[in-house]
Amino acid sequence: MAPRRSKHILSAWVVTGLILMGASCKAREAPRAHAETPPPPPIPQAPAAAGGPASAVAGAKPSLSDAPVQMALMEADELKSLGYTGRARGTITGAAGTYGLPGGVAGYAMANAHSAVTRRKGVALDKADFGAAEANTEAYAAIDENPFLAVASHPLSTFSVDVDRASYSNVRRFLNEGKLPPRDAVRIEELINYFAYDYPEPSGKDPFSVTTEVAPAPWNPRHALVKIGLKGKSVDLADMPPGNLVFLIDVSGSMNEPMKLPLLKEAFAMLVDQLRPQDRVAIVVYAGNAGLVLPSTPGSEKGKILDALASLEAGGSTAGGEGIRLAYKVAAENRIEGGNNRVILATDGDFNVGVSSDAEMVRLIEEKRKQGAFLTVLGFGEGNLQDTKMEQIADKGNGHYAYIDSALEARKVLVGELGGTLLTIAKDVKLQIEFNPEKVASYRLIGYENRLLRNEDFNNDAKDAGDIGAGHTVTALYELVPVGVDDESVKTGTVDPLRYRKGPADAGDPARAGDPAGVAATAAAAAGLAPAAAHGNEMLFVKLRYKDPDGETSRLVERAVMDESAATPSEDFRFAAAVAEFGLLLRESEHKGSATFEDVRTAAVRACARDREGYRTEFVKLVDVARTLSAQKIAAGHD
């Protein structure tokens, strides 16, 4: 009963935050001058009296006696009395969802809640504040950032697309709990791809459009930044093929926490509300063993599906492998030819019975994907989140991975982006970039470290790659060092001269490594090709391969990118660059150049004019939180 009461108490506070957020992004723009100790995010003020201007409220001096702050403190105290661990954000986002507020509001509100409680208690708001500390067994794969590569010896860059967004919502969860995220929890490509960009709808035979743009890199203006953007065709819900969905739900004991199974059930109820009569849903659960809770049921029987969801309870160990086998079996038995056949796995990823290791789970998923069903993985909870396992499962299962940290995020993924979440329009999507050595000396792909492919994999249709859903946008950024720019901070390395081969392979000769154009000309002559100069003002050449969702033969898309830096980069370019810079700072990257949180904030604020759902504004608030936490870390001597 107590959580329900606090939910309604907090609603007034969240509404207050929304009122203050109504001001334009530019009104909150920070100067570029760097403060020695950045202040914490502002605490939202109580609403003005009837008829009073909002500006008067926004200009008032924050006080611990203000009603919104008192409400935040009451909420924290109540959560503490209940023994919850880090649940403040969940309660606030639930209140925001009740009142239909934009997605960015919850993160904004939570940042201020943490700031208020921290000021009152003098400590960060974390698990220790809400009860006994719990062992943290969260797992993240180590990320070795992509280095700069010399075009002379590495003219091609090949990788798989990635439409996962889990890293961003997970990073948000850490920041909203008053903690900087672990470095390896920050996958920069997922931070960038969390946001929608205004790329054009495809107009030709291909199911997506390709957009490119070039401008100086904000953290190193001597370098160029190239943005490659894909936009999958949008499909109305009414036009989507009938769905054969299997909900595969983890009901093991580790899911017995408020932000796990209860939030999971709320999230799936949102999806059920979107079902049409021609769609079908089955529910498979697993704990110590797996079982079929609901056989395949038409979407017209929403009450029956919702009742089955409501009946789920957590307890027992976690036989994830057995659950996966049963879910794919049910999907195969109810397969719809030409339909959307998909397993939706919801879990914290903490498998501990039967097939459980990362390698075993990956092999099982690779085996099952041959049945033709796609996979969506939804991660829940904290403390034991097995991020590595869930990302690998989604990658190998022709699917994608999202992390649900709130009811608002569930609505974003399962309602607002339903087409991209459930309908694949292109699979095994790969990109290969060839750089013109006349224009580019070296390059670095930002992010996508776990999506890199061998150059030979590009033309190999047997090689698995990422998928694109309806309406999805995918963005990749390359940082380039132009020919003629001498930057001692960029280390590409050299190799010894080859003993048995000269000519094209001579690119590895240190004596020739400083002359990329000469190496390219030698290589081209030996191969009977035209020199790079014959391609005029081209900076690079983009090639892309994809397959139809039910196809096995790839199609090729090609696009040349000219050496034409935009005088005024687009708003999308500037925002994507700001998010990338934010990721470099969170990762404490050796490639961050002159990046600062202040510059990230300034750039992001100037690029949020079209922020219909509040996500870009939320990002600005997260930058403020990260800046404060980073300053505290440095002051504490832990840099």
PEPE-V534525 format. One record per run of one state. SS is the DSSP state (@ for helix, = for strand, . for the rest). FROM is the first residue (numbers start at 1). LEN is the number of residues. If there is no record, write none. Layout:
# PEPE-V534525
SS;FROM;LEN, SS;FROM;LEN
This chain:
# PEPE-V534525
.;1;1, @;2;20, .;22;3, @;25;4, .;29;25, @;54;5, .;59;8, @;67;16, .;83;5, @;88;11, .;99;4, @;103;19, .;122;5, @;127;4, .;131;8, =;139;1, .;140;9, =;149;2, .;151;5, =;156;5, .;161;5, @;166;11, .;177;6, @;183;3, .;186;2, @;188;6, .;194;14, =;208;10, .;218;2, =;220;13, .;233;4, @;237;3, .;240;3, =;243;8, .;251;2, @;253;3, .;256;2, @;258;16, .;274;6, =;280;7, .;287;3, =;290;9, .;299;3, @;302;9, .;311;9, @;320;14, .;334;6, =;340;8, .;348;10, @;358;14, .;372;2, =;374;7, .;381;5, =;386;1, @;387;10, .;397;2, =;399;6, .;405;2, @;407;10, .;417;1, @;418;5, .;423;1, =;424;12, .;436;4, =;440;7, .;447;2, @;449;3, =;452;1, .;453;2, @;455;5, .;460;6, =;466;4, .;470;3, =;473;10, .;483;12, =;495;1, .;496;7, @;503;6, =;509;1, @;510;4, .;514;2, @;516;12, .;528;4, @;532;4, .;536;2, =;538;10, .;548;7, =;555;8, .;563;8, @;571;16, .;587;10, @;597;9, .;606;9, @;615;21, .;636;4
